[in-house]
Amino acid sequence: MNLTQLRYFVRVAEMGSFSKAAIELDVAQPALSRQVRLLETDLHVTLLQRTGRGVLLTDAGKRLFDHAVGILQLVAHAREDLSANRDEATGRIVVGLPPSMGRMLTLPLVDAFQQHLSKARLAIVEGLSAHIVEWISTGRVDLGLVHNPDANPAIETLHVLDEPLCLVSAAKGAPRKQAPLPFAELVTLPLVVPEHTHAIRKLLETQAALAGLKLNIAYEVSSVSSILELVRSGHGHAVLTPSAVAASGQAAASRVRPLAERVLTSTLCLASSAHKPATPLVKQAMRILRELVLASAEPVRSHNRMR
């Protein structure tokens, strides 16, 4: 096994095709196929399943893919660290953002990199907090924003922001000013909630279990935008952070009601690898990302204080 074979294998897996990968890598397709076959022979496993439309990863291929991506990124970081000046933020960084934050932060983050980190290359991926933690652990992502992270020896976290959760209902027919809603009343409402791995779903399930109550789940939907669309259409209520509602661009069509229990708070953290020293680029990106989050949250908090 060598780095060239891993690089070729990763690109074929990403492109789903030997021919497309050969064009992307600028190598002859027979040479590319031979290197992947040598890798399979060396490991005594089949990594790719050939189909009429291209290739698919086998179970063994999926496991190697995660390892290979992490290995190649570590090698790239080592080269960048040795070639760059000690305090200069250069190289490539992959930042993971939850979907609720991606819409709000992608453009400001790109603008900030162009202004302050012009020698660096930025890549942004979106995913749920649990996925971002996994990607950081395997080396596919360098830095990410995650909600309510569980203890994990593979990552380090830095607290950024606490946001109280709120009930989100359709604006039509809902009064503008409402008293905080007790949790015992919340569980009686039909709720549109994300999947079990979502941080907010975990908070709700935990609080319900502690109170000896059961959530009234009407629909289970992963996408925040789809959740809000169902709420606006009268199919139920949601429990989200005010910033998620604001980032949707449809805040006027929703009514936000605070919850009485202060324990229902979403904690946003910056997460990075615990096994890799933070490069100057990672340190600068963490500072920029934290400042952008706090700046974007201030209008929402000011609005809530005025209500």
C-alpha positions in Angstrom: 0.0 0.0 0.0 1.3 3.4 -0.9 0.0 7.0 -1.0 -0.4 7.0 -4.8 -2.7 3.9 -4.6 -4.7 5.5 -1.8 -5.0 8.8 -3.7 -6.2 7.0 -6.8 -8.6 4.8 -4.9 -10.2 7.8 -3.1 -10.7 9.7 -6.3 -12.3 6.7 -8.1 -14.6 6.3 -5.1 -15.5 10.0 -5.1 -16.1 10.1 -8.8 -17.8 6.7 -9.0 -16.0 6.0 -12.2 -12.5 4.9 -13.4 -12.8 7.0 -16.6 -13.8 10.2 -14.8 -11.1 9.7 -12.1 -8.5 9.1 -14.8 -9.4 12.4 -16.5 -9.4 14.2 -13.1 -6.0 12.7 -12.1 -4.6 13.1 -15.6 -3.4 9.5 -15.7 -4.1 6.7 -18.2 -7.1 4.6 -17.2 -5.3 1.2 -17.5 -2.6 2.5 -15.1 -5.2 3.8 -12.7 -7.1 0.4 -12.7 -3.8 -1.4 -12.2 -2.9 0.6 -9.1 -6.3 -0.1 -7.6 -6.1 -3.8 -8.3 -2.6 -3.9 -6.7 -4.1 -2.3 -3.6 -6.9 -4.8 -3.5 -4.4 -7.6 -4.0 -2.2 -6.3 -1.2 -5.1 -6.1 1.2 -6.8 -9.3 0.1 -10.2 -7.6 -0.2 -12.4 -6.3 -3.0 -12.7 -2.5 -2.6 -14.9 -1.6 -5.5 -17.8 -3.3 -7.2 -17.8 -2.7 -10.9 -21.2 -2.0 -12.4 -22.5 -1.0 -15.8 -22.7 2.6 -14.7 -19.4 2.8 -12.8 -18.2 1.6 -9.5 -19.6 1.3 -5.9 -17.7 0.9 -2.7 -17.9 -2.5 -1.0 -18.1 -2.7 2.8 -14.4 -3.1 3.0 -14.0 -0.2 0.5 -16.1 2.1 2.7 -13.9 1.3 5.7 -10.7 1.9 3.7 -12.1 5.1 2.2 -12.5 6.8 5.7 -8.9 5.7 6.6 -7.5 6.8 3.3 -9.1 10.3 3.4 -7.7 10.8 6.9 -4.2 9.6 5.9 -4.0 11.8 2.8 -5.1 14.8 4.8 -2.5 14.2 7.5 0.2 14.0 4.8 -1.1 17.2 3.2 -1.0 18.9 6.6 2.5 17.7 7.3 3.7 19.1 3.9 2.0 22.4 4.5 3.3 22.7 8.0 6.9 22.1 6.9 6.7 24.4 3.8 4.9 27.3 5.5 6.4 29.9 7.8 5.8 29.0 11.5 3.2 31.7 12.1 1.7 32.0 8.6 -1.8 30.7 8.0 -1.5 28.8 4.7 -2.7 25.5 3.3 -6.2 24.0 3.0 -8.8 23.7 5.7 -12.2 21.9 5.7 -14.9 23.4 7.9 -18.0 21.5 8.9 -21.2 23.5 9.5 -24.7 22.3 10.6 -27.3 23.0 8.0 -29.0 25.6 10.2 -25.7 27.5 10.3 -24.5 26.9 6.8 -27.0 29.3 5.2 -26.1 32.0 7.7 -22.3 31.6 7.8 -21.1 30.4 4.4 -20.9 33.8 2.7 -19.4 35.7 5.6 -16.8 32.9 6.2 -15.7 33.0 2.5 -15.5 36.8 2.6 -13.5 36.7 5.8 -11.0 34.2 4.3 -10.6 36.3 1.2 -9.9 39.3 3.4 -7.7 37.9 6.2 -6.5 34.4 5.0 -5.9 35.0 1.3 -3.1 32.4 1.1 -5.4 29.6 2.5 -7.9 27.4 0.7 -11.3 26.9 2.3 -13.7 24.0 1.8 -17.1 23.9 3.6 -19.2 20.8 4.2 -22.6 20.6 5.8 -23.8 17.8 8.1 -25.5 17.1 11.4 -23.4 17.6 14.5 -22.9 13.8 15.0 -21.6 13.5 11.4 -19.3 16.5 11.8 -17.8 15.0 15.0 -17.2 11.7 13.1 -15.6 13.5 10.2 -13.3 15.4 12.5 -12.4 12.1 14.3 -11.5 10.5 11.0 -9.6 13.5 9.6 -12.0 14.4 6.8 -12.8 17.7 8.5 -10.4 20.0 10.3 -12.8 22.2 12.2 -16.5 22.3 12.8 -19.5 23.8 14.7 -21.4 21.2 16.6 -24.4 21.4 18.9 -24.3 19.8 22.4 -21.3 17.5 21.7 -21.0 14.3 23.8 -17.6 13.7 25.5 -15.3 12.3 22.9 -11.5 11.7 23.4 -10.9 12.2 19.7 -12.1 15.9 19.6 -11.5 19.1 21.6 -14.3 21.6 22.0 -14.5 25.3 22.7 -17.7 26.8 24.0 -19.1 29.5 21.7 -22.8 30.2 22.5 -25.8 29.0 24.5 -29.2 29.4 22.9 -32.5 28.6 24.6 -34.8 26.4 22.6 -38.2 27.7 21.6 -41.5 26.5 20.3 -42.1 27.4 16.6 -45.6 27.5 15.3 -47.4 28.8 12.2 -47.8 32.6 12.4 -51.4 32.4 11.2 -53.7 32.4 14.1 -51.0 32.6 16.8 -50.8 35.6 19.1 -47.6 37.6 18.9 -47.0 37.7 22.7 -47.2 34.5 24.6 -46.0 33.4 28.1 -43.2 30.8 28.3 -44.6 27.3 27.6 -44.1 24.6 30.3 -42.6 21.3 29.1 -45.7 19.4 30.3 -47.8 21.4 27.8 -45.1 21.1 25.0 -45.4 17.3 25.0 -49.1 17.4 24.3 -48.5 19.3 21.0 -48.0 17.5 17.7 -44.3 18.0 17.0 -42.2 17.8 13.8 -38.8 16.7 15.0 -35.5 15.7 13.5 -34.0 12.2 13.6 -32.7 10.6 16.9 -29.1 11.6 16.3 -29.9 15.3 16.1 -28.8 17.3 19.1 -32.2 18.9 19.8 -34.0 15.6 19.5 -31.7 14.2 22.1 -32.4 17.1 24.5 -36.1 16.7 24.1 -36.0 12.9 24.6 -33.8 13.3 27.7 -36.1 16.0 29.2 -39.2 13.9 28.5 -37.7 10.8 30.1 -36.6 12.8 33.2 -40.2 14.2 33.6 -41.8 10.8 32.9 -43.5 12.1 29.8 -43.6 11.1 26.2 -43.3 13.3 23.1 -46.2 13.6 20.7 -44.2 13.1 17.5 -46.3 13.8 14.4 -43.5 13.7 11.8 -39.8 13.0 11.8 -37.9 15.1 9.3 -34.1 15.7 9.2 -34.0 19.0 7.3 -34.7 22.2 9.3 -36.1 23.9 6.2 -38.5 21.1 5.7 -39.5 21.1 9.3 -40.3 24.8 9.1 -42.3 24.3 5.9 -44.5 21.7 7.6 -44.9 24.0 10.6 -46.0 26.9 8.3 -48.4 24.6 6.6 -50.1 23.7 9.9 -48.9 20.1 10.2 -47.4 20.6 13.7 -45.0 22.5 15.8 -41.2 22.5 16.1 -38.6 23.0 18.8 -35.6 24.9 17.4 -33.2 27.7 18.3 -34.2 31.3 17.4 -31.1 31.5 15.1 -32.3 28.5 13.1 -35.6 30.2 12.5 -33.9 33.4 11.6 -31.5 31.7 9.2 -34.4 30.0 7.3 -35.4 33.4 5.8 -39.0 32.6 6.7 -39.2 34.0 10.2 -42.1 36.2 9.4 -44.3 33.1 8.6 -43.5 31.6 12.1 -44.3 32.5 15.7 -41.6 31.8 18.3 -42.6 31.1 21.9 -40.0 30.7 24.7 -40.0 27.5 26.8 -40.3 27.7 30.6 -37.6 25.2 31.3 -34.2 26.9 31.1 -32.5 23.5 30.9 -33.7 23.2 27.3 -30.7 25.1 25.9 -28.6 24.3 22.9 -24.9 24.7 23.3 -22.9 25.5 20.2 -19.2 24.6 20.3 -16.2 24.7 18.0 -14.7 21.2 17.6 -11.3 20.2 16.3 -9.1 17.1 16.5 -7.6 16.2 19.8 -4.9 14.2 18.0 -3.5 16.8 15.7 -1.7 20.0 16.8 -3.7 23.1 15.8 -1.9 24.8 12.8 -1.8 28.6 12.5 -4.6 28.2 9.9 -6.8 26.2 12.2 -6.3 28.8 15.0 -7.1 31.7 12.8 -10.1 29.9 11.3 -11.4 29.2 14.8 -11.1 32.8 15.8 -12.9 34.0 12.6 -15.7 31.4 12.9 -16.3 32.2 16.6 -16.6 36.0 15.8 -19.0 35.3 12.9 -21.2 33.2 15.1 -21.4 35.7 17.9 -22.0 38.6 15.4 -24.8 36.7 13.6 -26.5 35.7 16.9 -26.5 39.3 18.4 -29.5 40.6 16.2 -31.5 37.6 17.2 -30.8 38.1 20.9 -31.5 41.8 20.7 -34.8 41.1 19.0 -35.8 38.6 21.7 -34.9 41.1 24.5 -37.2 43.7 22.8 -40.2 41.3 22.6 
